[in-house]
């Protein structure tokens, strides 16, 4: 089966910024992404968990986007515009997809 090169971009951001990041990604021309709740983790500030929080305001959300390589810069520019003043992590990895027309 033939596969096609793509980029997988994962963005972890504070949950209250979820809508703003989604709007920025769409404005950058990226229409396909998945948003997942982040249950917990550990970073520079130590361990944290969504468990026991009254609201999701203190939590994090993970965006997963798979895009064609030529579209990754627009996505990263949109994400960085928000992340430069908020907590967040961005990773970019190479991946292969089966149906290139979907991306």
N, C-alpha and C positions, 0 to 999 in steps of 0.2 A: 504494500500500500504506500502511496506517495504522501510524504509530509512536506510542510512548508514552514520556513523560518518565521518566527515571531518573537516578540518580547513580552515577558510577564513582569508587570509592575505591581508591587505590593506596597501599599501606603497604610501605615498605622497612624491614626490621628485621634485626638481627643473627641469623644462622642458628641459633644455640643457643636463641633465643627463639621459634622457629617453632611448636613444639608449644603453648607457653603462649598465644601469640597466637591460634592456631587454636581452642583451647579457650575463650578469652575471647570470640571472635567468635561461636562456636556458642552459648555461654551467653547472649549478647545477643540470640539469636533469628535470627541470620543463618546460614543453612545452605548458601548457595552462595558459593564463592570458589575461586580458582585460586592455587596457590603456584608461583612460578617461581624458579629459581636466578639470582642476580645474578652476572654474570661479572666485573664490575669497575666502576670509576667514579672520580670525583673529587669531593671535598668539602672541608670546612674543614680536614681533616687531610691533604689532598693526594691524589694518585693512589694507587689500590690495585688489585690484581688477584687473583682467586681462583687464577689460574695459579701453579703452583709451591708451593701450600700442601699440607701433608701431610694435613690434614683440613679439613672445612668449618667448623670452629669459628671461624675468623677471617673467614668469608664473610658474605654477606648473602642474604636471601630477600625476594622481592617478592610481596605478596598483592594480588590484583585482585578486587574485589567490585563487583558491579552490584546496586544496591538501589533500592527505591522511595524517593522523596524523604522520606517520613515516617519511614523507618527509618534514615536516615543518622546521626541524633544518637546512637542507641543503639550503632551501630557505632563512631563516633568516641569515645564515652565508654569503650567497652571497649578500644579501641586506646590511648587516652591513658593509661589506668591502667597499662599496661606501658611505654609510651614515655617517660613522664615521668622514668624513672630509667635509660633505655637509649638507645643510638644508634638513630635512626629518622627517617624522613621520611614525611609523610602528605600526599596531594593529593586534592582532590575536584573533579570536573568534571561538568558536565551532559552527558548522553548520551541517545540515543533507542534504544529496543528494539522489536523486532517482536512478541514474544509476552509481553505484560505479566504474564500468569498465571504465568510462570516466576520472577518476581521478587517 
